[in-house]
Each structure stands twice: as structure tokens, then as C-alpha cells.
Amino acid sequence: MADKKKTFISSSPERVFLVGVDLFGANHMLPIQDSISELSLLSKTAGLVVVGELIQKLNKPNVETYIGPGKAVELKSLAEETNADVVIFDDELSPRHLRELEKILGGNIRVLDRTALILDIFAQHARTNDGKLQVELAQYEYYLPRLTRAWTHLERQAGGGGGRSGSVGGVGLRGPGETQLEVDRRKIRHRIASLKVQIEKFRSHRMRYRSKRKKNRLPIVVIIGYTNAGKSTLLNKLAGANIQVANQLFATLDPTTRRVDLPDGFSALFTDTVGFIQKLPTTLIAAFHATLEEIAEADLLLHVLDISHPNALNHYKIVNQTLKLIDASNIPVITALNKVDRLSHSQSAIEILKNYEKSVAISARNEMGLSDLLELIKKELFESYQYINVRLPYYEGSLISLFHEVGVVQQIVHARGAVTISGRLPVRYLAQFSRWRQNGKILSSPASDREDKS
């Protein structure tokens, strides 16, 4: 099979060698070299120094070593040559892959995968108690089937509590502390159950908080986008906030909400969220839990896209795929094409706009186009209406009343246990009715799916 390799030299004590597999027919959005470049940036975000990389083309992963057995021996030679401490694979490895690779590489070189690396970054960046608990849960659920392999590498850790400060050990070692290393699977599962109980308490608190926000009728705009697209910078400019901005992946982990003034005296709550990324493992869904809840409850999604990035279109598709994965693809979206100041020609932005529905070209850093963006957000939240057909149980009386209060009812049919209503609603309220939507219509849809209230 064809392959290529590239090697760098560094004196850093935490040195990593990256490995990617270009699988024939794999449905990945990014080309393998771009995916490895992203893995390199993830490694740097974790405080590591990349000393080399190896890419192999395969028809399918090897059942024992993921890469070919001969390539695994070559990897051992390259890792030793570059004095690598860690080898990180771009895809998630099975416990068997990890075990066999470590036999080949020897006891002095750790083997991790993209999932373990992202979990390590999460462990460094979580700030709130809720966020820390969710990251710890994701760590335990990832490492549980890998206990016989992974726990022996954590013996350098100080005592338990999640080890999230990142002050002890290296990449992949910021998991549960030393007191957790010697416990059996039963105790680990008990800890997982305990974490889920604690996280549920935080979730209940968030639900009450969101319910209070809805009662105040202040619409919620959730900022989404590929990681490092400029979401935090944009919110800082719009709200005069001071949210951490860093040229790193996952610089924002815990959701942050700020009030933003819109044109003509309107206001909305804007929430910054963790950036999306390709190859999002299911294990990490738990760590995204708080963010995913915010997205699902949004009245409007503001998709920030780094239009200057060579993979901008793929990033756009990856975000949309993730929205479908978390059942949030039905929420209205505005696209902010960020960093247009980096384009060589201003005409390029005008041409690019044609490829994205409801988009505005902006530069958050230079505050270009922000007034146009706020105007479009105001229009979507307060002036645009969309046809919807819902079947509401009578115990959802508040939603029935809300439809009559803010929408245009075009037909209503009462039946045992529920009422079916069709009509037009302001887009900001659509999310509240999403679980009750009907695919069919009880009358013909208006000529336009979205039009102003007459």
C-alpha cells in the first residue's frame, strides 16, 4: 500500500508522533492530510510538540494493529528515532488495537487515539463544576473497556477527583487519579452512575433556568460552528464581553450566555458553545451534553464559518451533519461568513455569499458587517414567520395558548386527547414546538414557507 511520512525534531519532553490511515471509500469530510493537520493542532492545543507523522493508505484497518504489521514495526523505528513519548492515531482505536500496538512499540511509548486526545483537552479546558463532571464521565466511559491497558499508564497521577488541572502527567493522563487506578470495573461503573446523578442535578437546574428565560420571552441565539471559527471573538464584539479567545481548538468548552442589543430596541440572549469537529466520537457526546441542550433549545442558530479556511465548505457540511446527529437540524440558521478580511479580493466574499442561504459576510475581529448581521438576526427573530403543523396534547395548554397568542392559526382540529393546529409561527418559537410537529398537513401550505405576518 502507498504511504508517506514526514519527520520533525524538537526537544520538548512531551513529544508526539502522529499516525493517520487513509481508508479506501471512507466517508470523511476532510482529506487525510488535512485531518492529520487538524490532529497536529489538537496536539499543540494539549501542550504537546509534534515530532513526526506517518500516513498509510489501506483498503481496511488491520484487525490487530489498525495499520499494517510491517508499518507498525516501521512506526516503532520512527518513534524511537524521534524520541517520541506518545504515538497518537487519527482514528479511534479498539482495545485490541491499543494492546497489540503497545506490544510492538514497547513499554516506553504510550499509544493514544484522537478520542483520548480530545478528552485530555476537555479535561484541561473545563471550568465549571458541571463541565468537569461531564468530562470526567466521558473519560470513564471511554477508558472502562480499556482498563487492562490504560490504567497502568496512569500510576504517575496524584490522587483522584478527575485530575483535570493538567498539572501532573502527560497527554492522555489527565483522567481519574491514582486512587481510581486500582479499583475494579464494578467500582468504575458505580462512579459512572454517581456522575450521572450529579450531572442530572445540573441538568434540572439548567432546565429551570431556561424555563425562566422563556417566560421572559427573550429569544435565544446559539452560536455554533467548526472549532476555531471565531465564535468567542464574535460574541465579545456583539456583547462587549470578555470571553477567552485563543488560537486553539476547544478554547471554549462551557457555554457562555450574554445579552445582545439588536436594532430598533430589540434584544436577545446569545450563547457561545464548544466548536464542532470531524470524527466526533459517540463517547464525547456526554461531554457536549450542556452545549447540545443549549443548541436544542435555541430559537435561532448563528453558524460562524471561517470563510478564509481552505476547508470552509467541508467545515460547513460537518457542522450541518452534527446538527442532524443531535436532532437540531430543524432550527432556523443564519450563517456568518467570518474572516472576510483575510480574503485577497473583496469580490470573493460577494461570490461566496451566493453559496450559503441567509448569510452575511463579516470580520468579527475588525467589526466588519456586524450591523448587517444584527439586522438579519432581528428580522429572523421578530419579523419572519414559518408554516407549521403540530399535534398538541391538551396537557400542553401553555403551548396551545402560545400558538394562539404569537402565531397565525389557519386551521384547528380537536380530537380525543389532542388538538391539531396548522398556521404560521415566528421562527423564534419553532424550537418549542419541534417535538409535536406533524409531517403531513391538514390544509395546503402557504405559497411561501416563510413570510411576514399580515
N, C-alpha and C positions, 0 to 999 in steps of 0.2 A: 504494500500500500504506500502511496506517496505521503511524504511528511516534510516538515521543515522545522528548523529550530533556530533560536537566537539567544545569545547569552550576554549578560551584563555583569559587571563586577562592582561590589560595594563592601564596605567594612562594617555595615550595620550588624548588631548582634542578632536581630530578628530578620533573617534572610529567607525569602520565599522563592520557590521555583514553580511556575505556573504550567499547567497541562490542559490542553483542550483537545477534544475529539470532534472532528468534522464528519458527522454521520450522514451517509448517503440517504437522501429522502427525508431527513429530519425537518420538521416544520418549525424552525426557529426564525424569528424575525430578522435578527442581525447576522451578518456573515461571521464566520468563525473568528477571523482576525479582529473584527470589531468587538466581538464578545470577549475575547481574551484581553483586549484593551480595557474593556469595562471591568473585567476581573482584576486587572492591574490597578485601576483607580480604586476599586473596592479595597484592595490590599493596602494601598497607600493611606486610605481613609482609616484603616485599622492600625496605622502606625508602623507599617512594615516596609521593607525595601525589596523590590523585585530584582532578583539576580539572574533570571533566565526564564525562558518559556519553550515549550515543546508542543507542537501540533501534529496530530496524526489523522489521516483520513481512513475511515473504516466503513464497511457495509453495516456492521452491527457491533455493539460492545462485546468484548471478550467476557465470557461468563465468570472467569476467575479474577482477572486483573484489569478489567474495563478496557485498557489499551492492550495491544498485543504483547505476549510474553517477552518477545525479543526487545520490544520497545520499552518494556518495564525495566529490563536489565540496562538498556541504554540510559533510561531516566536515572537509575541509581548512579551510574558513572557521572552523568552531568550534574546531579545534585551534590555529589561528593566533590567534584571539580570546582564548583562554585561555593562550596562550604554552606550549602543551604540548610537551614534549620527545619523548614517546613516545605512540603510539596502540596499545592492546592489545585484540585481538579475543578474545571469549569462547570461540571455537571454533578448532580447529587449521586453519591456512591452508596451501594448497598453495604451492609455489614460484612458480607463476604469479600467484596472488592477491597474494602479497607484492610481486612485481616490479611489477605494474600499480598497486597501491595506492601504492607509493613514487614512481612516476612522477607520480601525481596530487598527492600530499602534498608533494613536493619533497624536496631532499636534507637539510633541517634537521630533519625529523621521522622518527624511526625507527618501523617497524611491527613489532610482535611479536604472538604469539598466546598462548593460555593455556598451551600446552606449553612454549614458551620461557620464560615467566614462572615456571612451576613448576620447570623445570630451574635457573633462576637462584637460586631459593630453596633448592633442594637443594645448589647449589654453596656457598651461604653456611652451611648447617647441617651438612654432612657433617663429621664429626670424626675418624673412624678412617681409616686408610690404605685399608682395604677399601671403605668408604663413598665415599671420594674417588675411587677408581678407577672404581667403578660409576657415579658421577655423570658423570665425565669421558667414560666410554664412551657413556652416554646422550646427552650433549651432541654428541659426534662423530657418532653415528648420526642424530641429528636434523638437524644442520647440513650433513651431507655432500651431500644433494641440493639444498641451498640455498647452496652455496659462492659462486656467482657473485653472489648478492645479499648474503649476510650477512657474508662475510669483510671487505668494505670498511668495515664499521661497527666492526671490532674493532681498527683501527690505533692507537687510543689505548692499547691494552693494553701492559703491560710484558711481559717475556719469558715463555716457555712454562711448562709444568708444571701447566696446568689452570686457573690464575687463580682459585682457589677462595676466596681470602681475602676477596674483595669489596672490597678497599681501593682498586682502580683501576677507573675506568669506571663505567657506569651499568647499569640493569637490562637483562638480555639480553646484557651484555658480559662476564660472568664466565665466558666459555668459554675455549678454548685460547688461549694467549698469542701475542705478536706473531710469534715465530719460526714459528709454525704457520700464520700467515695467508697466507703467500706460497707454501706448498707446494701441489702438485697433488693430485688425487684419489687417485692411486696411493699417495702418502706418507701421506695421511689413512687410507686403508684399511690400510696397514701399521701405523699407530699403533693402529687399532681391533683388529687381530689381536694386537698386543703386549699391549694392555689385557686382552683376553680370556684370554690365557695367564696373566697376573698374577692376574686375578680367580679363575681356576680353582685356582690355588695356595691362595688364601684359602679357597675353597670346600672343597678337600680337607681343610684344617686344621679347618674348622667341622664337617665330617662326622666326623672323628676325635674331636673334642670331644663331639659329640652321641652318638657311639657309646659313649664313656666314661660319659656321663651315663646312658645306657640300661642299661649294665652295673650301675650303682649302683642301678638300679630306682627312681630318684627321678622321679616323674611331672612332666611339663612342662605348664604352663598358659600359653598365649599370649594376651595382652591385645590385643584388636582393637577397632576402632570407627571411626566417622567422625572426621575430624581435628578437634581441639579439643574432644573429648567429655569429657576429664578422665582419660585413661588414666594419664598420668605421675603425676598427683596421687594416684590410687588406689594405684598401686604404692608410692609414697612412704609412704603411710599404712600399707599392709599389711606392708611390709618394713622400715620405718624407714630408707628410702633417702633420697638427696638428689639425685634426678634433676631436671634442669632442667624447670621449669614456667613456661610463658609463654602469654599470651593471643594466640597466633599459630597460624596453620596450619603444619603440618610442623615444630613446635618439636622433635619427636623424629624423627630420621632413622635413626640407627644403633640396632639392637636392644640392649636392656639387660636383663640377667638377674639376678634376686635370689632368694634362698631365703626362703620364707614359711612360718611355722608355722601348721598347721591344728589344729582341735580334736582332743582325745584323743591327742596325741602324734604325729600325722602331719605330714609336711612335703611341700612341692612347690616346684619352680622356676618362678617367674613371669617372663615375658619381655614387656617393653613394646615396642611396634612403632610404625612410622610410621602415621599416620592415613590412612584411605581418603578418597577424594574422587570426586565425579561426573566424568564425561567423562575418565576415566583413559586417556590415550593409550598405545598399544602401545609407543611409544618409551620410555616411563617404566618399563616392566616390568623392564628391566635395572637401573634404579636401585633398584627394590624387591627385587632378587634375594635379598639376605641375609634380608630380612624375610619374603619369600614362603617361603623354605626353613624358617624357624622355624615359620611357620604350618602348613606341610605336615607337620612332624614332631611337632606338638603332640598331647598326649593329651587335652587339653580346651581349648576356646576360651572366653575370657571376653569377651563382647561388651559394651563400655561404651557406653551410649547416653545422650546429653544429653536427658533427657525433657522439660526445660523449653523446648527449642528448638521453634519453631513448625513446623519441617520434620522433626521427630523420626522420624515414621513413614517418610518418604521416605529419610532417612539410614539407617534400619534396612534398608530394601529395597536401597539402594545397596551397603551392606556385604555383604549376602547375595548379591547379584549378583556382586560381586567375588570372593567365596569360590568361587562356581561357576566363574568365569573362571580361577581358579588351581587348580582341582581340589581344593579343600579343604572342599567342602560336606558331606562325609561324616563330618567330625569332630564329636563332641558339642559342644554350645554351651550356655552359661549366659549370660543377659542381665542385666547390672547397670544398672538404670534410675537413672542418676546425676542429681544436682542436684535431687532432690525437694524440697529446702528452698526452692527458688525457686517452687514451685507455690503458688497462692493458697490452696488448700484441701487439707488432708491427705487427705481422702476421694478427691481426684482421683487420687492415687498408687494407692490401692486399686483403683479402677476401671480405671486404665491397666494394672495388672498382668494383668488378665484377657485382654488383647490379646497378651501375649507369653509364650510357653511357657518354663517353667523360668526365671523372672525374680525378681529381688529389688530392691526399692526402696531406694536408698542415697543418701547425700550424702558423697562422698569427702572433701570439704573439712571437713565437720562431724563426720565419722566416724559417721554415722548408718547403721544397718543392716549394718555391716561384719561383725559376728559372725554374723548370719543368712547373709550371703554366703559366709563361710568354711565354715560348716556345710554349705551346699548343695554347695560345691566338694568338700569331703571326702566327702560321700555319693556324688557322681558319680564321683570317682576311685577310691574304695576299697570302695563298697558296691553300686554299680549294675552290672548285667550286661546284655548285649545279645546277641541271637541273631545268628550269623554263619555263613556257608557259604564255605569257602575251598578252593582247589586249590593245594597247595604242592608245588613241585618237591622232589625228595629232597635236592638240594644246599642247600635251605633248612632243614637239620636243626635249626638253633637255633630257628627259628620253630615247627617241629613240636613240639620239646621244650617250648617256652614255652606253646603251646596246652594241652598235657597238664598242665603244671605249675600254671598260674594259672587255666585255664578249666574248663568242664564239657563234656566230649566226649560228644555224644549219638549220633553215628554217624560211622564212618570207613570209607572205601573206598579200597583200594590198587589202583593201576593202573600201567602202564608209565610210568616217569619221574616220577610224582607221586602224592600222596595227597590225597583229598578229605575234609575234616573239617567236620562241622557241629556246632554246640553254642553255648555261651554264654561270652562273654569279658567281663572287667571293661572298662568303656568306656575306661579309660586306655590299654589295649593295642590298641584298634581301628585306630589310625593305622598301626601297624607291619604290619598285615595287609591294608591297603586295596588294594594293587596286586594282591592274589591273590584278592579277593572274587569270588564267582560270583553271577550274577543269579538263577539257579534254585536250588532246594533239593533236597537228596537225601532229605529227610524233611519232614514237616509242621512248620512253625514253631510254637514255643510260643504259647500263647494271648496272652501279652503279649510284646511285643518287648523289654521291659526289665523284669527282675525280680531280686530278690535271690537270691544263691546259697543253695540249700537245704542 
